[in-house]
Amino acid sequence: MNARRSILAGLLGRGVGPSLTPELHEREAARQGLRYVYKTVDLDDGQLDPRHLRELLRSAVELGFDGLNVTHPIKQAMVPLVDRVSSEVAAIGALNTVVVSDGLTTGHNSDVTGFTAAFLDGLPDADLGEVLLLGAGGAGTAVAHALAALGVRRLSVADPDVERVRALVRSLDRTPHQVQVDGVAPHDVPAALAHVAGLVNASPIGMTGHPGAPVDTSALPPGLWVADIVYRPLFTALLRDAHARGCRTLSGAGMAVHQAADTFELITGRPAHRADMFGDFDELVAAETGGDRHTPEAPAPGSPTRK
């Protein structure tokens, strides 16, 4: 097992100050008797160029960091900067974790495993025939690969950046899973909603600092299932409106906790106590919201929807 006297980890990205990830890692470490410090590094727009990111990564290695989480908007930009990558990162083209060992950096992607575990927990019997994915950035690409592995047969992807959609489609060409992938222009999203079984928001819309819903929620059919990977706030406008329209919903809580647990295991080499980490997450969210802990259950099929 890890014989280090202490562990130093960090989170790189824009707007990371409110993240619950540091607290989740430190609480789990305390349960396991580890001395663990997790720092956040909030980057402004002038600090996102590859040269600065390379220097930041070099400094983290020199300062003795054992691992880093990487989040919006640098999950793809960091890939060519690390010394080596896992097979998942090579296929996806995005990372969210960097492990430092013997002065070398290795990129991993626990967004894929985190979303997969959360989906199986919260929507295990969901219809995976056709799904609409909003967002083709690093997180969206990871979610697309998770959906392909879960068995989605047709995936429609919408993003204002057409090249990002093309890159996501190319990345899925390398997956062994049989999935048909199509790009959808943003103005065609309302029409696409009419015939898909599920909707996943992997865009920043709905996050703290990016308020609102990524689609016109009045167009959500009651039979749709809706997942949002945003967890700050936990109950986004999309999820609240979807629930009110009778949709089954999945918040970003499960993905947040599972990816935090996966990253903790990568950095420390120790298994995480996931049930306890979910308890930590609930407690932290409840402290912020005054009691909200879980996404409310959607009305049962056939029952009246709330207005």
C-alpha positions as CSV (number, residue, x, y, z in Angstrom):
1,M,0.0,0.0,0.0
2,N,1.0,3.6,-0.3
3,A,3.7,4.3,2.2
4,R,3.9,8.1,1.7
5,R,3.6,10.2,4.9
6,S,1.2,12.6,3.2
7,I,-0.6,13.1,-0.2
8,L,-0.9,16.4,-2.1
9,A,-3.6,16.7,-4.8
10,G,-5.2,19.5,-6.7
11,L,-8.0,20.6,-9.1
12,L,-7.2,22.7,-12.2
13,G,-9.9,24.5,-14.1
14,R,-12.0,27.6,-14.4
15,G,-14.5,28.5,-11.7
16,V,-13.4,25.6,-9.4
17,G,-13.6,27.5,-6.1
18,P,-17.0,26.1,-5.1
19,S,-16.1,22.5,-6.0
20,L,-17.0,19.8,-3.5
21,T,-14.3,17.5,-4.8
22,P,-11.6,18.7,-2.3
23,E,-13.8,18.0,0.6
24,L,-14.8,14.6,-0.7
25,H,-11.2,13.6,-1.1
26,E,-10.1,14.9,2.3
27,R,-12.9,13.4,4.2
28,E,-12.3,10.0,2.6
29,A,-8.6,10.3,3.4
30,A,-9.3,11.1,7.0
31,R,-11.5,7.9,7.3
32,Q,-8.5,5.9,6.0
33,G,-6.0,7.6,8.3
34,L,-4.2,9.5,5.5
35,R,-2.8,13.0,5.7
36,Y,-4.2,14.4,2.5
37,V,-4.3,18.0,1.3
38,Y,-6.3,19.0,-1.8
39,K,-5.9,22.4,-3.3
40,T,-7.8,24.2,-6.0
41,V,-6.2,26.2,-8.8
42,D,-8.8,28.5,-10.4
43,L,-7.6,29.6,-13.9
44,D,-8.8,32.7,-15.6
45,D,-9.1,33.1,-19.4
46,G,-5.5,34.3,-19.7
47,Q,-4.1,31.1,-18.1
48,L,-5.6,28.6,-20.5
49,D,-3.1,28.5,-23.3
50,P,-1.0,25.3,-23.6
51,R,2.3,27.0,-22.7
52,H,0.9,28.1,-19.3
53,L,-0.7,24.8,-18.7
54,R,2.6,23.0,-19.4
55,E,4.4,25.2,-16.9
56,L,1.6,24.6,-14.4
57,L,1.9,20.9,-14.8
58,R,5.7,21.0,-14.5
59,S,5.5,23.1,-11.3
60,A,3.0,20.6,-9.8
61,V,5.5,17.8,-10.4
62,E,8.3,19.8,-8.9
63,L,6.3,20.8,-5.9
64,G,5.5,17.2,-5.1
65,F,1.9,16.8,-6.1
66,D,0.7,13.2,-6.2
67,G,-2.2,13.8,-8.5
68,L,-4.5,16.4,-10.1
69,N,-8.1,16.6,-11.2
70,V,-8.7,18.5,-14.4
71,T,-12.0,20.1,-15.3
72,H,-13.7,22.5,-17.7
73,P,-12.4,23.9,-20.0
74,I,-9.0,22.1,-20.2
75,K,-9.8,18.4,-20.3
76,Q,-8.7,18.1,-23.9
77,A,-5.9,20.7,-23.9
78,M,-4.1,18.7,-21.1
79,V,-3.9,15.5,-23.1
80,P,-0.7,16.3,-25.2
81,L,1.0,17.8,-22.1
82,V,1.2,14.6,-19.9
83,D,3.9,12.0,-20.4
84,R,1.6,9.1,-21.1
85,V,-2.2,8.4,-21.2
86,S,-4.5,5.5,-20.4
87,S,-6.2,3.6,-23.2
88,E,-9.5,5.5,-22.3
89,V,-7.8,8.9,-22.7
90,A,-6.2,7.8,-26.0
91,A,-9.6,6.8,-27.4
92,I,-11.5,9.8,-26.0
93,G,-9.0,12.6,-26.4
94,A,-9.8,14.1,-23.0
95,L,-8.6,13.5,-19.4
96,N,-9.8,14.5,-16.0
97,T,-7.1,13.0,-13.8
98,V,-3.3,13.2,-13.8
99,V,-1.4,10.8,-11.6
100,V,2.2,11.8,-10.8
101,S,4.6,8.9,-10.0
102,D,8.5,9.0,-10.1
103,G,8.3,12.4,-11.8
104,L,6.1,11.2,-14.7
105,T,2.6,12.2,-15.4
106,T,-0.2,9.8,-16.6
107,G,-3.6,11.0,-17.8
108,H,-6.7,9.0,-16.9
109,N,-10.4,9.6,-17.4
110,S,-12.7,8.8,-14.5
111,D,-15.6,10.8,-16.1
112,V,-16.4,7.7,-18.2
113,T,-16.5,5.3,-15.2
114,G,-18.2,7.8,-13.0
115,F,-21.0,8.5,-15.4
116,T,-21.4,4.8,-16.2
117,A,-21.7,3.9,-12.5
118,A,-24.1,6.7,-11.8
119,F,-26.4,5.8,-14.7
120,L,-26.5,2.1,-13.6
121,D,-27.4,3.3,-10.1
122,G,-30.1,5.8,-11.1
123,L,-31.5,4.7,-14.5
124,P,-30.7,1.0,-14.7
125,D,-33.7,0.1,-16.9
126,A,-33.8,3.2,-19.1
127,D,-34.5,2.9,-22.8
128,L,-31.2,3.3,-24.7
129,G,-32.5,3.1,-28.2
130,E,-31.9,6.8,-29.1
131,V,-30.3,9.4,-27.0
132,L,-29.6,13.1,-27.5
133,L,-26.3,14.4,-26.0
134,L,-25.8,18.2,-25.4
135,G,-22.1,19.1,-25.4
136,A,-19.1,17.7,-27.3
137,G,-16.3,19.0,-25.1
138,G,-14.1,16.8,-22.8
139,A,-17.0,15.8,-20.5
140,G,-19.4,15.3,-23.4
141,T,-16.9,13.0,-25.2
142,A,-16.4,11.0,-22.0
143,V,-20.2,10.7,-21.6
144,A,-20.6,9.7,-25.2
145,H,-18.1,6.8,-24.7
146,A,-19.9,5.8,-21.5
147,L,-23.3,5.8,-23.3
148,A,-21.8,3.7,-26.1
149,A,-20.6,1.1,-23.6
150,L,-24.0,1.1,-21.9
151,G,-25.6,0.1,-25.1
152,V,-27.0,3.2,-26.7
153,R,-27.9,2.3,-30.3
154,R,-28.1,5.8,-31.8
155,L,-26.5,8.9,-30.4
156,S,-27.3,12.4,-31.6
157,V,-24.8,15.1,-30.5
158,A,-25.4,18.8,-30.4
159,D,-22.8,21.5,-29.8
160,P,-22.3,25.0,-31.2
161,D,-18.8,24.0,-32.2
162,V,-19.1,21.8,-35.2
163,E,-15.5,20.7,-35.1
164,R,-15.9,19.4,-31.6
165,V,-18.9,17.3,-32.8
166,R,-16.7,15.9,-35.6
167,A,-13.9,15.1,-33.2
168,L,-16.3,13.3,-30.9
169,V,-17.7,11.3,-33.8
170,R,-14.2,10.3,-34.8
171,S,-13.3,9.2,-31.3
172,L,-16.3,6.9,-31.3
173,D,-15.1,5.3,-34.5
174,R,-12.4,3.7,-32.3
175,T,-14.8,2.2,-29.9
176,P,-15.7,-1.5,-30.2
177,H,-19.3,-0.8,-29.4
178,Q,-21.9,-0.6,-32.1
179,V,-23.4,2.8,-32.0
180,Q,-24.6,5.1,-34.8
181,V,-23.6,8.7,-34.1
182,D,-25.0,11.8,-35.8
183,G,-24.3,15.5,-35.3
184,V,-27.3,17.8,-34.7
185,A,-27.3,21.5,-35.4
186,P,-28.4,23.5,-32.3
187,H,-31.5,24.8,-34.1
188,D,-32.6,21.2,-34.8
189,V,-32.5,20.1,-31.1
190,P,-36.3,20.7,-30.5
191,A,-37.1,18.4,-33.4
192,A,-34.7,15.8,-32.1
193,L,-36.3,15.8,-28.7
194,A,-39.5,14.6,-30.2
195,H,-38.1,11.1,-31.1
196,V,-35.3,10.3,-28.6
197,A,-35.7,8.2,-25.4
198,G,-33.2,10.1,-23.3
199,L,-31.4,13.5,-23.0
200,V,-28.0,14.1,-21.4
201,N,-26.7,17.5,-20.7
202,A,-22.9,17.6,-20.7
203,S,-22.7,21.3,-21.6
204,P,-21.8,24.0,-19.0
205,I,-25.3,25.4,-19.3
206,G,-26.9,25.1,-15.9
207,M,-23.7,25.4,-13.9
208,T,-23.1,28.2,-11.4
209,G,-22.0,31.1,-13.6
210,H,-23.9,29.6,-16.6
211,P,-27.5,29.7,-15.4
212,G,-30.5,28.6,-17.4
213,A,-31.4,25.4,-19.3
214,P,-29.7,24.1,-22.4
215,V,-33.0,23.5,-24.2
216,D,-36.5,24.8,-24.2
217,T,-37.8,22.6,-21.5
218,S,-41.4,23.1,-22.6
219,A,-40.5,20.8,-25.5
220,L,-39.6,17.9,-23.2
221,P,-41.9,14.9,-23.7
222,P,-43.2,13.4,-20.4
223,G,-41.8,9.9,-21.3
224,L,-38.2,11.2,-21.7
225,W,-35.5,10.4,-19.2
226,V,-33.2,13.3,-18.5
227,A,-29.7,13.3,-17.0
228,D,-27.5,16.3,-16.2
229,I,-23.8,16.0,-15.3
230,V,-23.8,19.4,-13.6
231,Y,-23.9,19.2,-9.9
232,R,-23.4,22.9,-8.9
233,P,-26.3,23.5,-8.5
234,L,-27.4,19.9,-7.9
235,F,-31.0,20.5,-9.1
236,T,-30.5,22.4,-12.3
237,A,-33.2,24.3,-14.2
238,L,-33.3,21.4,-16.7
239,L,-33.8,18.8,-14.0
240,R,-36.5,20.8,-12.1
241,D,-38.5,21.5,-15.3
242,A,-38.0,17.9,-16.6
243,H,-39.3,16.5,-13.3
244,A,-42.3,18.9,-13.4
245,R,-43.1,17.5,-16.8
246,G,-43.1,13.9,-15.6
247,C,-39.7,12.9,-16.9
248,R,-37.4,10.5,-15.0
249,T,-34.3,12.4,-13.9
250,L,-30.7,11.8,-12.9
251,S,-28.7,14.5,-11.3
252,G,-24.9,15.0,-11.4
253,A,-24.5,13.7,-7.9
254,G,-23.7,10.1,-8.8
255,M,-21.2,11.0,-11.4
256,A,-19.5,13.5,-9.1
257,V,-19.1,11.0,-6.3
258,H,-18.1,8.0,-8.4
259,Q,-15.5,10.0,-10.4
260,A,-14.1,11.4,-7.1
261,A,-13.9,7.9,-5.7
262,D,-12.2,6.6,-8.9
263,T,-9.7,9.4,-8.8
264,F,-9.0,8.9,-5.1
265,E,-8.2,5.3,-5.8
266,L,-5.9,6.2,-8.7
267,I,-4.0,8.7,-6.6
268,T,-3.7,6.7,-3.4
269,G,-3.9,3.1,-4.5
270,R,-6.6,2.5,-1.8
271,P,-10.2,1.4,-2.4
272,A,-12.6,4.2,-1.6
273,H,-15.6,3.8,0.7
274,R,-18.3,4.9,-1.8
275,A,-21.3,4.7,0.5
276,D,-19.5,7.0,2.9
277,M,-18.6,9.4,0.2
278,F,-22.2,9.6,-0.9
279,G,-23.1,10.4,2.7
280,D,-20.5,13.2,2.6
281,F,-21.8,14.5,-0.6
282,D,-25.4,14.6,0.8
283,E,-24.2,16.4,3.9
284,L,-22.3,19.0,2.0
285,V,-25.1,19.7,-0.4
286,A,-27.7,19.8,2.4
287,A,-25.5,22.4,4.2
288,E,-25.5,24.6,1.2
289,T,-29.2,24.2,0.2
290,G,-30.8,24.0,3.6
291,G,-31.9,20.4,3.2
292,D,-32.1,19.3,-0.4
293,R,-30.2,16.1,-0.7
294,H,-31.6,14.0,-3.6
295,T,-33.2,14.7,-6.9
296,P,-37.0,14.2,-6.3
297,E,-38.5,11.1,-7.9
298,A,-40.4,11.8,-11.1
299,P,-44.1,11.0,-11.0
300,A,-44.9,7.4,-11.8
301,P,-46.0,6.6,-15.4
302,G,-49.6,7.6,-15.8
303,S,-49.8,9.8,-12.7
304,P,-50.5,13.6,-13.1
305,T,-47.5,15.8,-13.6
306,R,-46.9,18.7,-11.4
307,K,-47.3,22.2,-12.9
